[in-house]
Amino acid sequence: MKDGGGTLNPGAELLFCALGGSGEIGMNVNLYGCDGKWLMVDLGMTFGANEYPGTELVFADLAFIEARREHLLGVVLTHAHEDHIGAVPYFAPDLGVPLYATPFTARLVAAKLEEAGVADEVEVIVIDHLDSFRLGPFAIRYVPLAHSIAEGNALVIDTPYGRVFHTGDWKLDEEPQIGTPATAAQLRAIGDEGVLALVCDSTNVFNAQASGSEGAVARGLVEEVRRHKGRRVVVTTFASNVARLQTLGEVARRTGRALCIAGRSLDRIIAAAKASNYLKKLPEIVNFDHAMSLPRGDVLVLATGGQGEPRAALARIAEGNHPIALEQGDVVLFSSRQIPGNELAIGRIQNQLAGRGITLVTDRQALIHVSGHPGRPELEALYGWLRPEILMPVHGEMRHMREQAALGKACGIARQLVQKNGDLVRLAPGAPARLTEVENGRLVLDGEIIAPADGEAMVMRRRLAANGLVVVAIGEGRRAVVSGLGLPLIEDYGAFIAEAEADVGAALAKLRGGAARDAGEISEAARLAARRAATRWCGKKPQVRVLLVAQEFAP
């Protein structure tokens, strides 16, 4: 690693640095450095949470690699889930390098770029599934693995200092429904050639059982839909799970139901899948009006919104303001898992549906969903096939990554390296080691502005949400007018205002000499008096803003 003028660049070595996705699930951005060049794997995002009020999207801070973009060769995308491609429209134009993806992923990425109006600014290079390609010192090829989306891929990355097997998101599935994953023999052959480092998905490391097969889900869904003869059935699942969409088309056919689609993201995925030669046997899709004209037991509705998204089809169906109408006795199947952080939103919709007498079925009641990530038996199998010298867990919270490191050690992998976002580590030559921590963090999409997640605006917004706001306006004659927002005072509000205004007036009257004429001193005295009054009345310490509005305060 060279430090030339404060700019870290890889020397004759193989480096790794996660800017997102290590120590968390989602927002995957990984960097490999070798012989003066960088390679980025995935450019994902995650969705806003309560800690970032008023925001929808969260991104990794790319400042480290943006400062070295002249040394960045390209961005290789493993698959088309949002936590791996969602940040592309926001950052790819500024990075100024090509994107590499297999056909289905490339179509979805191209659609994102077009929607954002930046398609002309970003080159998307489509890689046939079996083709290898080279970017500087990196020789790369895709290895298809099963996952809950079409064209889930691992990457074999060959460098002068050793081979990396970067899993992306994966599982083992003997009945994947879509695509043909690499076989055990093919993976063992990769291991026979030697693998320096396995960079591996940690999401389900605590699961003692394998994740399960899409083929078993197909059978489970047919059985479950048949149980509800004569009832209108809605199924919600991840729109990107093309295998599940194919399964649900077959479920509709085998149960004698017409298939109806509700949700724009489903429309986009189906179009991209068909253009990539998937979903060839999907039944004809009927529109909402036709679906509602059919007998209740003759339609199967596939709807978006299983994660509680407030504007998605299922939320509107639950509220009763969607063309797809449900009545008491109808059924909603949740053919998806709850993403951590979405429990309250999902629960809200489920309670709305249950309150209307609609039957809910989740994967706890029936085999209607399996995960797209590997449980312990699958991890152990992959270790045995690849036999890496180093195991480096990614795609997990710290507890997941630590547990996978322990599992790898128990399975005989010689070295385990647990890192976090921002850790710059050397994989070769020599023993793997953490070298330093580089600039890293989070950004949020706040309205139309990308801003620091820990910036002043977000800090202030949290404080306002927690404690409310008091505004003090000081006019002619130093008369104070106080207003409070978000304080837990209803009947006592008027008394609080009167007392706060009196307190501010008394505080200003105590100022003497230069302080009595200094705008800063006046503002601070008023702020403290108003805040003490609010704390006395409601126990809160609100934000206080003082406005000096009289002519005498004009600069």
Secondary structure, DSSP 4 states (H G I P E B T S, - for coil): -EEETTEEE--SSEEEEEEESBSBSS--EEEEEETTEEEEE---EEE--TTSTT--EEEE--HHHHTTGGGEEEEE-----HHHHTTHHHHHHHH---EEE-HHHHHHHHHHHHHHT-GGG--EEE--TT-EEEETTEEEEEEE-B-SSTT-EEEEEEETTEEEEE--S-B--S--SSS-PPPHHHHHHHHHT--SEEEEE-TTTT-SS----HHHHHHHHHHHHHHTTTS-EEEE--TT-HHHHHHHHHHHHHTT-EEEEE-HHHHHHHHHHHHTT--TTPPPEE-HHHHHHS-GGGEEEEES-TT--TTSHHHHHHHT-SSS---TT-EEEE-SPPPTT-HHHHHHHHHHHHHTT-EEE-TTTSS----SS--HHHHHHHHHHH--SEEEEESB-HHHHHHHHHHHHHTT-SEE----TTEEEEEESSS-EEEEE-S--EEEEETTEEEETTSHHHHHHHHHHHH-EEEEEE-GGG-EEEEEES-S-STTHHHHHHHHHHHHHHHHHT--GGGGG-HHHHHHHHHHHHHHHHHHHHS---EEEEEE-SGGG--
